[in-house]
Amino acid sequence: MKSIKKTLVIGLGLIGGSLALALRKAGLGGTIIGCDRDQSEVELAIKIGMIDQGSTRAEDWIAEADLIVVSVPVIAMESVMTQLKPLLRNDTIITDVGSSKGSVQTSAVKVWGRLPANFILGHPIAGSEKSGVSAALVDLYQKHKVILTPTQDNNRQAVSIVTQMWRSTGADVLTMDIARHDEVLAATSHLPHMLAFSLVDTLASQDESLEIFRYAAGGFRDFTRIAASDPVMWRDIYIANKPAVLQALTEFEQGLSRLRTAIEESDSDAMLGIFTRAKAAREHFSRILENSAYIPMQNKLINYRTAPGNALSGRIRVPGDKSISHRSIMLGSLAEGVTQVKGFLEGEDSLATLQAFRDMGVVIEGPHQGEVTIHGVGLNGLKKPAGALYLGNSGTSMRLLSGLLAGQAFDVELTGDASLTKRPMERVAKPLREMGAVVETAEGGRPPLVIRGGQALKGIDYQMPMASAQVKSCVLLAGLYAEGETKTTEPAPTRDHTERMLTGFGYEVTRKGATASLQGGGKLVAGNIDVPSDISSAAFFMVAGSIADRSEILIEHVGMNPTRVGIVNILRAMGADITLENESEVGGEPVADVRVRSADLKGIDIPQDQVPLAIDEFPVLFVAAACAEGVTRLRGAEELRVKESDRIQVMADGLQALGIQCTVYEDGIDIVGINAVQGGKMSGGRVHSHDDHRIAMSFAVASLCSEGEIFIEDCANVATSFPGFVELANKIGMKINVEEA
């Protein structure tokens, strides 16, 4: 803000006064001039150093100001603008702090005939019940949001200067459409204040002695705290933002009516649905405030700094299997009856699936310590969600849901984060279209997906062009809604969790060789599911225990599905010392404890029949290859190119940065090992995960055979598949420090 020599703040209340203090602290805005209708407030502001000069007459300062901040009630905006118009220079920038942007825009159009190019509408989301100069706080905007609503006609430089001004106060600046801003604020701010005022007034009217408040607990105090706000200000806000407030009130009354009906009819399922959805939404809101969950506007950056490790030892249990956790929510929601799930993976990918079904009307209790209770609605009981289903980083959620949603009666949009929107979805869209579904993708066959409901699906005999459990599952799940038989034939074996779980829910699936088939029109019956530990998560510790010197670890209750054990088979072929103990079967899925000891690994040509059985584990297998003696060769793994990242190229780039010789091929890679057993070491260095959780964890494991620390950039998405990874790794002897950028 070097061009701003004088800043005029009109209105020295909590908002304007706090901004003046923050600008003084930041050394921005030049000379700060304050105007207020109360002369004593101006004098106090000068006395405490809030402003340099000021008076009750804004017109005395308008022509001098380079930047004007209008901090008056929205109902007074028009009169202030009328005052500004004849005295304003063409190059002066104006902004405001009103909570109703549509009314401010309307006032500007009345005064100027249009919104001036240098008038940038804004709204800080901050405040308190106190007002006046004495209530102002220099840190009021720290870690709070400020919403700007620039229009197409606004001057870009003016927008930039106002943005810089607010950022200097410590605020997070966002932009939003004017109409959308007013809708959002009506629902999240104006409506709650209205309800608090109304509730306190109603109770006070019922008990004029006010004795009723003696018996109110802390919850009442917290909920009604905002009823202590300035009544005049809120009257003005409701007048200014009347259409949006009334719409929010109508929607609330409809929701309250549904709850009243549920209570009148003792409808416990309806009440539980409302309360569990509200609880989940409130928890999501808390995570947004803490910036600790996947959300569309998240910008949190996490890096790992890993030090060379010593011997590993201990007994651990990794989180539940992600593939089974996804499917337990999907099939449990579509079953008839109540499904109890234990061992559910509380990672962000699985939670995205859970939230999607909540958004479609399914009552889901939990998760709490891995336990989830799902009140199934049957195959045709899902309801149209209020908006797009946001699936975060989960490609599994999007591809499998596409199959289920192709058979619904309603339209739905599936979207995700920046990483997911780069993933190919034509591989599921194509067979669904062959079944009669209407599936629309963005450019290049990528998300978001729009699936049009009400289509009559017909079974197909789908010869899969690639080995993909997600594509197979998508087609089979669509087959539940299709007329006739649906078949899938895969070119190589892939994980069969969908077939196994469908059978467990009482839906007959026929499996003959590489072909799985089912008849449409059946039903799913609820049951209990015990989710085993995820072999993909256990894989990091299988490799870690193999390459670290003098190590022995036990990984408990790991899922040993025959279509998932490629990691074990490949490591054993390389000479790993891996034994299975306490083998059993839980809910149709084989499980075992896995004991891993240090071993002399040798490079091998990885058998192509094992590639689909270890497709998610190859990043950490590349680390095992880098530590082995000799060359490891992989072919037939082009699927790795279209995961969360191009895992072949990204791993090759990282390994080469650590001194490992690699040759990349279209469908694989050759890796020359350093022979760690004979003392070979990777160099330390800096690598980038490219926002891929498995890449990040794999290079953390690589530090066990490095001679210096490895700095791994962009590790926030580890939480999508393996919450608690760093804690478990450090527990057995690894050395990983988490750094927030």
N, C-alpha and C positions, 0 to 999 in steps of 0.2 A: 504493500500500500504506500509506496514511495511518493505517489502523486497526490496523496491526501494530506493537505496541510492543515485543514480545519474540518472538524467533525461536529455537527450540530445534532444533539439528542433532544427531541421534543417529547417531554414526558419523563419525569425523573422518579417514576415509581420503582417497584422491584425489578422489572425487566429492563427498563431503560437505564436505571441507576447501576445495576449489576453489569450491564454492557459497558458503561462508561468506566467503571472500576477495572474491568478486565482489559479494556483497551489501554488504559493508563499503565497497568502492570506490564502489558506486552510491548509498550513503547510504540504503539501504532495509533494512527488517526490524527497525529499532529496535535494542535490545540483543541481541547475538548470543551465545547460550549454546551451548556445545559439550559433548557427552558421548561418552566412548569408554571401552572396557573397559581400556585401557592408560593409566594415570595419567601416564606420561612423555609420551605423545602430547598429552594435555590440557594439560600444563604447557608443552610446546613451542608449542602453538597459541596460548596466552595470551601467551607471550613474544614471538612474531613478529607479534602483533596480528591474528591470524586471528579470534579470538573475544574477547568481553569477560569472560566468566565460564565456568566449567565444572567438571565432576567426572566420576567414573566412575559416579555414581548418577543416572540419568535421572529416577527417581521424585522426586528433590528439586526438579525444575524443571517437571514436566509441568503442574501446576495453574496455573503462572504464564504459560505460553506462549500466545500468540495464534496462532502458526503453528509446526507441528512437521514437520520433514523427517526421514523415516526413511531413513537411508543405511547400511543393514546388508545383508549377504548375504541373498538371498531365502529361504534355508533357516532364517534366524534371525528372519524377519518375525513369525511367529506368537508367539514368546516376547516380542518387544517389544510387540506389540499387547496381549498379556495384561497386560503391565506398565502400558500406557497406560489401559486400560479403566476401572479404578476411580477414577483421578485426573483424567480428562479433563473439561474444561468443555464444555458443549453448543455453545458458539460457537467453539471452537478448530478451526482448519483443519489437516488433516493431508495430507501428500503423501509420496510415496516415490520411489525411483530405481531400483527393481528392473527387471531385463531380462526377467522373465517375469511378465506382468500377470495371467494366469489363476491362477497359484499364489498371488499376493498377494491376489487377490480371494477365493480359496477360504479362505485363512487368516483374512481379515477376517470372512467369514461364520461360520467356526467360533467366533471369539471373540465377535462381536456378534450373530450370528444373521442379519446382513445387512451389506452395505457401508454404513457410515455416510454420511449425506448430505454431510458436510463432508470426507470422505476422497477426495481426487482422485488417482487413480493416474497415475503419470508415469514417463518413462524418458528421460534424456538420452543421446543417441548421441554419446558422447565418452569418451575414456579414454587410457591408455597402459599400458606394461608395468610401470611403477613404482607403488608404493602408499605409503600413510602420509601424515602431515601434511607432511613435508618434500618430498613429490612434488607437493603441491597447486599449482595454477597459477591466478592471478587471471583469465586470459583463456582458460581451458580450453574455455568454451562459446561463445566468439566465433565466429560464422558456422557453428555446429553446430546440428543439429536436436534438439529436445526433443519427444517424442511424449507427449501426454496422452491418456488413454483414459476420458473421463468417461462415466458411465452416465446413463440417463434420470432416476434418482432423485437424482443429485448436485445440490447447491445451486449455482445459476448464479453467484451472487456469489463463492462459494468457487472455482469454476472460473476466474472472471475474475481473482481475486487470485493464484492459482497461475500463471496465464498471465503476468500482469504481472511476477511474481517472476522467472520464467525469461527473459522478454524484457529485463529490466534487466541480465542477464548478457551480453547480445549474442546470445542464441540465437534461432533461428527456430522458433517453436512451432507444431506441427501437432496435429491430433486424429485418432484412429483407433479403430476397434472393438477390444475386448480380444482377441478370437480372431484377428482379422486381424493385430494387432500381433505376437502370438506366432508366427504363421506366417511373417511377414516377417522377424522377427529370427532365427528358427531358420534360415532359408535364407541370410540375408545376413551374419550375425554368428556364430551358434552353430556352424553347419556348417563355415565356413572355419576357425575355431579348432580344431574337432575334427580336421579333415583335417591341419592343421599339426602338432598334437600327435602324431597317428598316424604321419605321414610321418617326422618326426624320430625318434620312438621306434623305428620299423621299421628305419631305416637304422642307428641306434645299436646295435640288437640284432644286426644282421647283421655289424657290425664293432666289436667290443667295444673295440678300441684307439682308435676314433673317428678313425682316419687318413683315412677316407673324406671327412670334412668339409674336409680340406686342398684337395680338388679341386673343391669346390662354388663356383660363380660367384655373381655378384650377384643373379641371379634367384632362386636358392635362398635366399639371405639374406633377400630382400624377402618371398618367399612364406612363409617360416617364422618371420619376426620375431614374429608373434603367439603362437608357441609358448613365448615367454618370459613369458607372462602368468601370473597367480597360479593355480596348479593347484587349490587348495582352492576358490577362487571359481568356477572353471569346473566342477568336480565338482558344486558346489551348483546351478549353473545348469542342467546337464544333468538333474539329478534333478528340478528344479522345472518344467522345460519339456519333459519327456520325450516326450509325444505329438507335439508339433510338431517336435522335433528328429528323432525317428525317422522321421516322414513325410518331412522334408527329406532325410534320409539315404537313404531308399528311392528317392526320385526321383533323387538323385545316382547311386546304384548302377545304376539303370536306364540313365541317360545314359552312365555309364562302360562298361557292358556293350555298348551300341551302338557306342561308340568302339573297344572291344576287338575286337568282331566285324569292324568295318571294317578294322582293322589286320590281323587274321588273314587276311581275304579279299583284302587289298590293294585294297580298294574306295576308289579315290582320290576319286571323286565324293562318297561319303558322308563321308570325312574332310574334304574341302574344305568341304562344307556345314556341318559342325560348327564348323570353325575360322573360316569367314567369318562365320557367325552370332554366334559368340562375340566375334570382333574388333569387329563392328558394335555389339554390345551393350555391350562395354567402352568403345568410343568414345562411345556415347550416355550411358553412366554418367559419363564424364569431362565431357561437355557439361553434364549436369545439375549436377555439382559446380561448374562454372564459370558456371552459369546463363546459358548462351549458346545454348541450343537450345530449340525448341518442346517443352514438356512440360506435362502437364495442370496442374501446380501452379505454373507460372512466374508470377512477379509483377514481373519486371524492366520498368522504364519507361524508354523512350528518347525524347528530344526533339531536334529540330533547331533550331539558331539560324542563320539564313541572312542574309548581308549582300548588299547590291546588288552585282551583278557588273560586270565589264568585258568587253572583247572576248574571245571564246572562240576557241581554236585547238588543233589537234592531231589525231592519228589514234588512234582507239580501237576496241576490239572488245568488244561487250557480251556477257553470258553467253548460253549456248545457249538455244534456243527451249524454253519450258516445256511447251507443248502437245505438241511432238514428243518431249521428254524423258519425259514421262508415258507416252506411247504406246509408246515404245521398250522400256520396262521391262515394260509389260503384255503386249505381243505377243511380245517376246523370251522372256518367261517361259513363254508358252503354245505356243511354237514347238518343233519337234523339231530338236535340235542346239544349237550354241553361237552366240550372237549377240554380236558385238563392236560397242560403241557408242563413238563419239568425239564430243566437244563436249557431253557430258551436263551439264545445268544442276545444279550442286551447291547448289541452294537448298532451303529446308525443305519446300516443297510437293512437289518432285520426290523428295526423300529420303523423304518420307512414303509415296509410292507404292512406292519401292524397298523400304522396310522392311516394308510390308504383304506383298509377295511373298516376302521372306525368312521372314516369320512363317508363310507358307503352304508352306514347305518348298523354295523355289527357291534354288539355289546361285547367288549373285551376288558376283562379285569386284569390288572397288572401291566407290565411285568414287575414282580417283586422277588428278588433273589432267584431269578430264573424261572419262576412259576407264573403261568398265564392261564386264565380261564376264558374260554371262548364260547359264547352263546350263539351257536350256529343258526343261520336263517334259511338253510336249504339252498338248493342250486339256483332257485329263481327269486331269492329273497333280498338281493342287494338293491340299494336305492341309489338314485343319481346323486353324485356328490355336488356340493354347492359350487365348487370350482375345479380347476385342474388338480389332478393327483400329483403331488410333488414327491419324487422318489429319490432325491438326493443323488448319491453316487452309484446307486444299485442297478446294474444292468440286469441282474437276475430278476429283480422285482418287475422291471419294465417288460422284459420278454415274456415271462410267465403270465403276468397280468394281462398282456395283450391277448393271449389265448382265452382266458376266462372272460374277459370283457367283450370279446367278439360275439359272445352269445347272449349279451344282456339286451334289455329293451331300451336302454338310454344311451345317449352320446356321452363320450368322456374323452378328456385330454390327459395324456401322460407326459410329464415334463421332469426335469432333473437339473443337477448343477452343471457347471461349465464342462466338467470332464465327461459326464454322461451324454451331454448333447453332441459329443464328437463320435459316439459309438454307433456302429452300423445296425440298423433295425430292419432293413429290407429282407434280411434272412428269415425274420418271422412274419413280416408283412406279406411276402410272396405266397407262402402256403396258406395263410389265412384268407387271402383273396381267392385262392383256388377253391376254398371251402365256401365262398360266397360272402365273406366279410368285406366291409368297406373300411379300409385302413389308409389314412393319409399320413405321410411323413414330410418332414422339412427337406430342404435341398440336400441332395446326396443320400437320401434314404435315412436320414438321421432324426433324432428327436427334435422337437416334441412330436408325439404321435396323437392323432385324433382317430378314434374308433367310433363309427356310426352304429348306433343300436338298431334293434328291430329287424335284423337280417336273418333270413332262414339259412342255416348252415347245413352243408351236406358233407358226409364223411368222404375222405380221400385216401388213396394209397400213396403215401409220400415217400419217395426215394430221396433221402437226404443227401445233398451234394457235399456236405462237410459233417464231420463228427462233432456234434454239439448237443449236450444234454439240455441246454436251454431251448434250442429249436425243437427238439424232440418233445420236451415237456409242454411247450406252447401248443403244439399241434394236438397232442393227446388231451390237454385240458380244454381246448376248443371242441374236441370230439365229444366231450360230455354233453354238449348242447347240440350236436349235429345229428341229422337223420342218417341212420345206417351205421356202417362200420368205419372207423378211422384207424389207419395203419401207418406206422413209421418204420422205415428200414434204414439203419445207419451203416456207413461204410466201415466203421470201427467201433468197438464198445465204448460207451460213455456211462457216466454215473446213472444209476437207475433208481434214485430216491423217489421220483414221482410215481413210477410203477409200483414200488414196494408200499408207499404210503397210500396210494389209491386202494390197493388190495387190503391194507390195514383198516381202511374206512369202509370196507364192505363192497367196493366197486370192482367187479371182475376185470382183470387185465390179462390178456393172453400173451405169453412171451415164447417165441420160437426162434432160436438163433438170434439174428440181428433185427428181428421184427417184433414190435410190440403193437397190440391192437386192442380196441375196446368198442363196445356198442354204445351209442348215445341213448339218452333217455332214462338212465338209471338214477340212483340216489346214493348219497354218502351218509353213513351212520357214525355219529360221534363216538369217540373213544379216548383212551389215555395215551400220551406220547412221552417217552423218556428220551430226550435228545442227547446222543453221545457227544463227547468232545470232538472238536473239528480236526480232522487229520491234516487239513491245509494249514491250520494254526500250529499243530504239533510238528509239522515239517520243519519249521525254523529251528526247533530244539533238537530234532533228529540230526540235522546237519551240524548244529552247534556242538552237540555232544560227540559227534564223529570227528570233527576237525580240531577241537580243543585238546591240548595235551593232558594226559592223566585225568580224564573225566569219566563220570558215570552218572546218568540221570534217569529217573523213571517218570514217564508221562502216563497219567492214569486215565482209564475209561475212554480210550480213543476209538472212534468209529472205524471199523475195518471192512467197510463195504467193498466187495471184490472189484467194483468199478472205480474205486478210489485209491487202491493200494499201490499205484505206480511208483510213488515216492519210496516206499519200502523196498519194492522189487529192484528199482534202479540203484538205490544206495547199497543194497546187499550185493548187487552185481559189481559194484565198485569196491567191494571189500568191507563194507560197514558191518559193525558188530551190533546187530539189532535183534532182540528176542522178544517174542510176544508171550505175555503171562496173563493168567486169569481170563482166558478166552470164554466168551459167553454170547448170548443173543438177547437183545433188548428191543422189544417192539418191532421185530422183524429185521433189525439191523445188527450185524455182528460187531462186538466190541472187544477190546483187550487193553491191558496195560503194556506199554512199550518201554523196554529197557534199552538204553543206548550207551555204549562205551566207546572210548577213543579207538580209532582204527587207522590202518595204513590204506588210504584210498588210492585206487588206480583209475586212470582214464579209461573209458570204454566207448564203443559205438552204441549209443542208446537204442535198444530195440524199438522199431517203429510201432509195434503193437502195444507198447507201454506209454506211448506219447499221449493218447487221449486220457489215460488213467492217471496222468500226473500233470495235466495241462496248467493247472493253477500253481503248481509247486516248482515250475522250472526256474523262476528267478533265484530261489535259494539253492536249487540244484546246480545252477551255474557257479554259485559260490563254492559248493562242494567240488565241482570240477576244477575250479581255479586253485584249490588247495591240494589236489590229487597229484600223483606222479603220472606224467604222460599226457596224451591228448584225449579229450572227450569230444565226441562228435554227435550232433543232433541234427536230424533231418525230419521232414514231414510235420513241422510244427508251425506252419504259416498262421494258424489260429492265434499265436502269440502276438502277431502284428496288430491285432484289433482288440486287445484287452483295454484296461484303463489307460495304458500307454502302449507304444510299440515295444514290447518287453524284450525282444531280441536286440534291437538297436540301443535301447536305453541301458540295458545291462552291459552290453558290449562297451558303450561309451564310458560307463562307470568303472568297469574292470580295467579298461585300458588306462584310465586316469590313475589307477592304483598299480600300474606296472604289469598287468596281465596281458599276454599276447592273445588276441582273438581274431578270427576271420569270420565275417558275417555273410550268410547266404540268405536267399529269399525265404527259404523255409527252415532255416536253422543256423547253427553256429559251430565253429571249432574253437575249443578253449585249451590252451597249453598250460598245464598245471605247474605250480611252483614246488611241488613235493614238500609239503609242510612237515611231514614226519622227519625228513632229513634236514629240517631247519630252514626251509624256504619260507620267505615272508613277502607279503604284498607291501608296497609302500603305503604310507598314509596319504591322505589327500582329501579333495573336496569333490563330492558327487551330487547329482541332482536326481530326485525321485520322480520328477515330472508329475507330481500329484498322485502317484501310484503307491498305495499302501504296501503292496508286496515288495516293490523295489526298495522302499525305505527300510523295511524290516530285514531284507536280505543283506543290504550293505551293513546294517548293524551287526549281523552275524559275521560278516567278512572281517570285522575288526578283531576277531579272535585269532586271525592269522596275519595281522598287519604289524609292521614295525613302528608305526606312528598312529596318531589319532585319525579317524575318518569323520569328516564333517558332512552330514547328509542334509540337504536342503529340502524343504517343503514336505513335512511329515504329518501334517494335520489329519490326513485321511486315514492314518493307521486306525483311528477309532471306528472307521466304517466296518472293519472286519475283525479287529482284535483289540477290544478295550482291555487295558491292563497289561499290554505287552511289555512295556518298559519295566513295570514293577516285577513281573515274573522273571524277566531276563536278568535283572539285577539281583533278584533273590537267589539265583543259582550261580552267580559269580560274574556275569557280564558287567560291563561298565558303560552305561548309557546315561548321558545327561540331556535333559530336555531344555531347549532354549526358545523362548518366545521372541520372534523378531519384531 
